[in-house]
């Protein structure tokens, strides 16, 4: 099996965490309203263990899965820190190598400049 070239990915699945479902829903809604993501899925029940300022911390969190495009990534990176309650919010993205064509077109349509200017 050939390894796909992820450098040319046009779609991304991005991840952030939030301290509560309410915060996660708020982030997802604002990002969708701004056309930076087509969809944000809030998944409760996570526990993160991490080192922060020299101490090991543990905190309940929600995972927010964001579906977007590579074109919108720079705008998402610029916007998220100002919307997020954390001092250093997690924001990671993985390239979508394969996906259902109609779904990927929907993600592209919902995050296009033309769609965001309609509102």
Secondary structure, DSSP 8 states (H G I E B T S, - for coil): -----GGG--EEEEEEEESSHHHHHHHHHHHHHTTS-SEEEEEEEEEEEEEETTEEEEEEEEEEEEEEEHHHHHHHHHHHHHH-SSSS---EEEE--S--HHHHHHHHHHTSHHHHHH-
